[in-house]
Amino acid sequence: MSETPPTKSGEPKRDAAPRRRRPELREEKILLSHGSGGKASHSLIESVFADAFSNSLLDALDDAAVFPVDSGRFAFTTDSHVVSPIFFPGGNIGDLAVNGTINDLAVSGATPLCLSAAFVLEEGFPVEQLRTIVESMAAAASDAGVSIVTGDTKVVHSGKADGVFITTAGIGRVDGRVHIAQSAVQPGDKILLTGPIGDHGIAIMLAREELEIESEILSDTTALNGLVEALINAVGGAVHCMKDPTRGGLATSLNEIAQSSQVCIALEEERIPIREGVRGACEILGLDPFTIANEGKLIAAVAPAASEAALRAMRSHPLGAQSQMIGDALAAPPGIVFLNTRIGGSRVMDMLVGDPLPRIC
Amino acid sequence: MSETPPTKSGEPKRDAAPRRRRPELREEKILLSHGSGGKASHSLIESVFADAFSNSLLDALDDAAVFPVDSGRFAFTTDSHVVSPIFFPGGNIGDLAVNGTINDLAVSGATPLCLSAAFVLEEGFPVEQLRTIVESMAAAASDAGVSIVTGDTKVVHSGKADGVFITTAGIGRVDGRVHIAQSAVQPGDKILLTGPIGDHGIAIMLAREELEIESEILSDTTALNGLVEALINAVGGAVHCMKDPTRGGLATSLNEIAQSSQVCIALEEERIPIREGVRGACEILGLDPFTIANEGKLIAAVAPAASEAALRAMRSHPLGAQSQMIGDALAAPPGIVFLNTRIGGSRVMDMLVGDPLPRIC
């Protein structure tokens, strides 16, 4: 077996010995016994998870997935996902959980190798919905060329969770050409952004039942590892920092970078793409699009000499067609993000305060 | 930086540049804004998690922890923890979550390298309780020589979770001398167990408010990596399979092994240690101690020629002083576990059916 993550295939299982017949799942709703570790857990795992995620590591159903690796630098990350509603325009909690962890690896300059997935299910959750979520996870992982190799399932009483929470973790191999860190931005670096902001947060907000605003806005949930690979192939170590501006939005991510790197970031508002529908919804709801979550956008800080090549590489990728150079890193004042506004003014752009959109991811 | 996991130290941070003053956490209860990714999230992370878990990888607060590795075989695992009550005799959800993932790595023959920790918090959860849990996690990780290098925090509305759920994932380096798998047990192997069963499950059960049984039973939650290392040092590749019998207890774990390895496992009931308090509680509650969860016990299947040496090594370790050789793997009937009872009979020991003890871990 190579380090290449195992992919779904029709190969016979390693264990060719006769096995008991695969248990069937007769229940339509999740029961507490599905989290017991006993027979009901086995039937849930084998009938819902094992087929969808099938690969040689997962199929062994050992306590951990074991695989060979070559020496190098590894990246390791985790995220819990509690998004509400679970199904929303453009995705569901399953592909969001897979893409979110892939993106945390990608923005570290790492090629994702494999993922884990741990489920907390509420008693009574419909098995059909779980199947749909699991199929979305399998599809998202497959699209990104990654396998889900280990997992866990727990069940809590009705009223002690909210349908399903999913925690993914991931391991990736860091590209030897880059040394990405939130603290690595240099004065003079150009700040690039791959496309319009706020789509995910507004899609979730508008999907909540209490709102009656009609909109065509879809979540932008997607895996950024292909785009990141194209960017690194184009400019290598000239990429100093990458970040996907999720919770807290562009404003929070850029403030984190400015503080960690002790630089000032000066943005040009007119260059930051925002869809009309997102802008309109933000105006109606009194929200600042710069603090709204994204789930498929990349911020990159790139050395100035390589910035045009970086922008071309990003625009050449389907997920970066609307990329823009949105600002510059400056030496002072350190730790501050400024926005030069459309109307010719300038204001400090702080990170998100409070929480206008709980449970966005 | 070496592959050795980073340890807590008084070293100055890598980033010696002036930073903003660390935000203080003024709230006594968790608010939705603590999960927003913005300022409140930062104050929670920096005042509760960062100090307790401090190490060079985590302190960078990047999207993923990045560290160098040497080539070899790696193990990767995850578990969600939803135990109720959160605090119980002998431990809490925090050390349980750390030990659980360390043990899944250890029973794969892996030395744990680093862990992730993802928290789902219920709005209103007391910050003091969270601090206690986090300190227990830090202590458990430190005891086992492992660092928590990356994490995540989400908050859901009051009534949409149950205090706190914790999902840990872990990476370990597999010892080159062993090839552990659930499917690797051979007829003739001896089955060894490190101590009395059922302590964790009964401690949780008796801690639930609805029960009025007095008892001194403590959860056995502990990290088994040191014991496993001693065992591998003693007999190396003669260890064919290891498992920590958590949810579903000894009976479920042995059935999983018997089915995966297509062997019969024959047990001697009189050799399986059970504390009097656990036996008594099981009788009162109508529970089978063989299906009750453990969180600090090891099952090992060892080649017969090495089994006495393995038993000595296990007994020489503080966590294995009460180790016993409890049975044998036989060629037939495959996939079945038999118990030769104290009174001279014999019965099939099936895996757990139903769920007498929900939310045990």
Boltz contact constraints between the chains, C-beta under 6 A:
constraints:
  - contact:
      token1: [A, 15]
      token2: [B, 183]
      max_distance: 6.0
  - contact:
      token1: [A, 17]
      token2: [B, 262]
      max_distance: 6.0
  - contact:
      token1: [A, 32]
      token2: [B, 355]
      max_distance: 6.0
  - contact:
      token1: [A, 32]
      token2: [B, 358]
      max_distance: 6.0
  - contact:
      token1: [A, 33]
      token2: [B, 354]
      max_distance: 6.0
  - contact:
      token1: [A, 33]
      token2: [B, 355]
      max_distance: 6.0
  - contact:
      token1: [A, 36]
      token2: [B, 352]
      max_distance: 6.0
  - contact:
      token1: [A, 36]
      token2: [B, 355]
      max_distance: 6.0
  - contact:
      token1: [A, 37]
      token2: [B, 247]
      max_distance: 6.0
  - contact:
      token1: [A, 37]
      token2: [B, 248]
      max_distance: 6.0
  - contact:
      token1: [A, 37]
      token2: [B, 252]
      max_distance: 6.0
  - contact:
      token1: [A, 38]
      token2: [B, 248]
      max_distance: 6.0
  - contact:
      token1: [A, 38]
      token2: [B, 252]
      max_distance: 6.0
  - contact:
      token1: [A, 38]
      token2: [B, 351]
      max_distance: 6.0
  - contact:
      token1: [A, 38]
      token2: [B, 352]
      max_distance: 6.0
  - contact:
      token1: [A, 38]
      token2: [B, 353]
      max_distance: 6.0
  - contact:
      token1: [A, 39]
      token2: [B, 351]
      max_distance: 6.0
  - contact:
      token1: [A, 39]
      token2: [B, 353]
      max_distance: 6.0
  - contact:
      token1: [A, 62]
      token2: [B, 181]
      max_distance: 6.0
  - contact:
      token1: [A, 62]
      token2: [B, 182]
      max_distance: 6.0
  - contact:
      token1: [A, 63]
      token2: [B, 104]
      max_distance: 6.0
  - contact:
      token1: [A, 63]
      token2: [B, 107]
      max_distance: 6.0
  - contact:
      token1: [A, 63]
      token2: [B, 108]
      max_distance: 6.0
  - contact:
      token1: [A, 64]
      token2: [B, 75]
      max_distance: 6.0
  - contact:
      token1: [A, 64]
      token2: [B, 76]
      max_distance: 6.0
  - contact:
      token1: [A, 64]
      token2: [B, 77]
      max_distance: 6.0
  - contact:
      token1: [A, 64]
      token2: [B, 104]
      max_distance: 6.0
  - contact:
      token1: [A, 64]
      token2: [B, 105]
      max_distance: 6.0
  - contact:
      token1: [A, 64]
      token2: [B, 108]
      max_distance: 6.0
  - contact:
      token1: [A, 65]
      token2: [B, 76]
      max_distance: 6.0
  - contact:
      token1: [A, 66]
      token2: [B, 73]
      max_distance: 6.0
  - contact:
      token1: [A, 66]
      token2: [B, 75]
      max_distance: 6.0
  - contact:
      token1: [A, 66]
      token2: [B, 108]
      max_distance: 6.0
  - contact:
      token1: [A, 66]
      token2: [B, 174]
      max_distance: 6.0
  - contact:
      token1: [A, 68]
      token2: [B, 73]
      max_distance: 6.0
  - contact:
      token1: [A, 69]
      token2: [B, 74]
      max_distance: 6.0
  - contact:
      token1: [A, 70]
      token2: [B, 71]
      max_distance: 6.0
  - contact:
      token1: [A, 71]
      token2: [B, 70]
      max_distance: 6.0
  - contact:
      token1: [A, 71]
      token2: [B, 71]
      max_distance: 6.0
  - contact:
      token1: [A, 73]
      token2: [B, 66]
      max_distance: 6.0
  - contact:
      token1: [A, 73]
      token2: [B, 68]
      max_distance: 6.0
  - contact:
      token1: [A, 74]
      token2: [B, 69]
      max_distance: 6.0
  - contact:
      token1: [A, 75]
      token2: [B, 64]
      max_distance: 6.0
  - contact:
      token1: [A, 75]
      token2: [B, 66]
      max_distance: 6.0
  - contact:
      token1: [A, 76]
      token2: [B, 65]
      max_distance: 6.0
  - contact:
      token1: [A, 76]
      token2: [B, 150]
      max_distance: 6.0
  - contact:
      token1: [A, 77]
      token2: [B, 64]
      max_distance: 6.0
  - contact:
      token1: [A, 77]
      token2: [B, 150]
      max_distance: 6.0
  - contact:
      token1: [A, 78]
      token2: [B, 116]
      max_distance: 6.0
  - contact:
      token1: [A, 78]
      token2: [B, 118]
      max_distance: 6.0
  - contact:
      token1: [A, 78]
      token2: [B, 150]
      max_distance: 6.0
  - contact:
      token1: [A, 78]
      token2: [B, 152]
      max_distance: 6.0
  - contact:
      token1: [A, 78]
      token2: [B, 169]
      max_distance: 6.0
  - contact:
      token1: [A, 79]
      token2: [B, 152]
      max_distance: 6.0
  - contact:
      token1: [A, 80]
      token2: [B, 118]
      max_distance: 6.0
  - contact:
      token1: [A, 80]
      token2: [B, 120]
      max_distance: 6.0
  - contact:
      token1: [A, 80]
      token2: [B, 152]
      max_distance: 6.0
  - contact:
      token1: [A, 80]
      token2: [B, 154]
      max_distance: 6.0
  - contact:
      token1: [A, 82]
      token2: [B, 120]
      max_distance: 6.0
  - contact:
      token1: [A, 82]
      token2: [B, 154]
      max_distance: 6.0
  - contact:
      token1: [A, 82]
      token2: [B, 156]
      max_distance: 6.0
  - contact:
      token1: [A, 104]
      token2: [B, 63]
      max_distance: 6.0
  - contact:
      token1: [A, 104]
      token2: [B, 64]
      max_distance: 6.0
  - contact:
      token1: [A, 105]
      token2: [B, 64]
      max_distance: 6.0
  - contact:
      token1: [A, 107]
      token2: [B, 63]
      max_distance: 6.0
  - contact:
      token1: [A, 108]
      token2: [B, 63]
      max_distance: 6.0
  - contact:
      token1: [A, 108]
      token2: [B, 64]
      max_distance: 6.0
  - contact:
      token1: [A, 108]
      token2: [B, 66]
      max_distance: 6.0
  - contact:
      token1: [A, 116]
      token2: [B, 78]
      max_distance: 6.0
  - contact:
      token1: [A, 116]
      token2: [B, 169]
      max_distance: 6.0
  - contact:
      token1: [A, 118]
      token2: [B, 78]
      max_distance: 6.0
  - contact:
      token1: [A, 118]
      token2: [B, 80]
      max_distance: 6.0
  - contact:
      token1: [A, 118]
      token2: [B, 167]
      max_distance: 6.0
  - contact:
      token1: [A, 120]
      token2: [B, 80]
      max_distance: 6.0
  - contact:
      token1: [A, 120]
      token2: [B, 82]
      max_distance: 6.0
  - contact:
      token1: [A, 120]
      token2: [B, 165]
      max_distance: 6.0
  - contact:
      token1: [A, 150]
      token2: [B, 76]
      max_distance: 6.0
  - contact:
      token1: [A, 150]
      token2: [B, 77]
      max_distance: 6.0
  - contact:
      token1: [A, 150]
      token2: [B, 78]
      max_distance: 6.0
  - contact:
      token1: [A, 152]
      token2: [B, 78]
      max_distance: 6.0
  - contact:
      token1: [A, 152]
      token2: [B, 79]
      max_distance: 6.0
  - contact:
      token1: [A, 152]
      token2: [B, 80]
      max_distance: 6.0
  - contact:
      token1: [A, 154]
      token2: [B, 80]
      max_distance: 6.0
  - contact:
      token1: [A, 154]
      token2: [B, 82]
      max_distance: 6.0
  - contact:
      token1: [A, 156]
      token2: [B, 82]
      max_distance: 6.0
  - contact:
      token1: [A, 160]
      token2: [B, 162]
      max_distance: 6.0
  - contact:
      token1: [A, 161]
      token2: [B, 161]
      max_distance: 6.0
  - contact:
      token1: [A, 162]
      token2: [B, 160]
      max_distance: 6.0
  - contact:
      token1: [A, 165]
      token2: [B, 120]
      max_distance: 6.0
  - contact:
      token1: [A, 167]
      token2: [B, 118]
      max_distance: 6.0
  - contact:
      token1: [A, 167]
      token2: [B, 167]
      max_distance: 6.0
  - contact:
      token1: [A, 169]
      token2: [B, 78]
      max_distance: 6.0
  - contact:
      token1: [A, 169]
      token2: [B, 116]
      max_distance: 6.0
  - contact:
      token1: [A, 169]
      token2: [B, 169]
      max_distance: 6.0
  - contact:
      token1: [A, 174]
      token2: [B, 66]
      max_distance: 6.0
  - contact:
      token1: [A, 181]
      token2: [B, 62]
      max_distance: 6.0
  - contact:
      token1: [A, 182]
      token2: [B, 62]
      max_distance: 6.0
  - contact:
      token1: [A, 183]
      token2: [B, 15]
      max_distance: 6.0
  - contact:
      token1: [A, 247]
      token2: [B, 37]
      max_distance: 6.0
  - contact:
      token1: [A, 248]
      token2: [B, 37]
      max_distance: 6.0
  - contact:
      token1: [A, 248]
      token2: [B, 38]
      max_distance: 6.0
  - contact:
      token1: [A, 252]
      token2: [B, 37]
      max_distance: 6.0
  - contact:
      token1: [A, 252]
      token2: [B, 38]
      max_distance: 6.0
  - contact:
      token1: [A, 262]
      token2: [B, 17]
      max_distance: 6.0
  - contact:
      token1: [A, 351]
      token2: [B, 38]
      max_distance: 6.0
  - contact:
      token1: [A, 351]
      token2: [B, 39]
      max_distance: 6.0
  - contact:
      token1: [A, 352]
      token2: [B, 36]
      max_distance: 6.0
  - contact:
      token1: [A, 352]
      token2: [B, 38]
      max_distance: 6.0
  - contact:
      token1: [A, 353]
      token2: [B, 38]
      max_distance: 6.0
  - contact:
      token1: [A, 353]
      token2: [B, 39]
      max_distance: 6.0
  - contact:
      token1: [A, 354]
      token2: [B, 33]
      max_distance: 6.0
  - contact:
      token1: [A, 355]
      token2: [B, 32]
      max_distance: 6.0
  - contact:
      token1: [A, 355]
      token2: [B, 33]
      max_distance: 6.0
  - contact:
      token1: [A, 355]
      token2: [B, 36]
      max_distance: 6.0
  - contact:
      token1: [A, 358]
      token2: [B, 32]
      max_distance: 6.0
